[in-house]
Amino acid sequence: MTTATKARNRHGFTIRSQCGACGEDFSGDRMFDRHRVGVHAYSYSEGARMEPPREDGRRCLGVEEMRARGWRLNERGQWLDPVEAARGRMALARTSGKA
């Protein structure tokens, strides 16, 4: 029996929701989706080449932009929103009778 090798993020942990464009790993698909901003019709670089240039094309948030939103890297090197994570823990505790 062989064991498949799981891909690792740059911090050495199993990838959960990694972006193919910027390479960042996220705690889940919702966080991945939130880091992609701009209109879907064209990319940021395509918009920059338009006449007149447009800066609202689809792109990834940069590390500083994610930090400015209060997002942090967890112990596995995955971006998360601490506020959303706390809400999730509270909801889980309520459903399991621990709140």
Stockholm file with secondary structure:
# STOCKHOLM 1.0

chainA/1-99         MTTATKARNRHGFTIRSQCGACGEDFSGDRMFDRHRVGVHAYSYSEGARMEPPREDGRRCLGVEEMRARGWRLNERGQWLDPVEAARGRMALARTSGKA
#=GR chainA/1-99 SS CCCCCCCBCTTSSBCSEECTTTCCEESSHHHHHHHEESEEEEEHHHHHTSSSCCSCEEEECCHHHHHHTTCEECTTSCEECHHHHHHHHHHHHHHTTCC
#=GC SS_cons        CCCCCCCBCTTSSBCSEECTTTCCEESSHHHHHHHEESEEEEEHHHHHTSSSCCSCEEEECCHHHHHHTTCEECTTSCEECHHHHHHHHHHHHHHTTCC
//
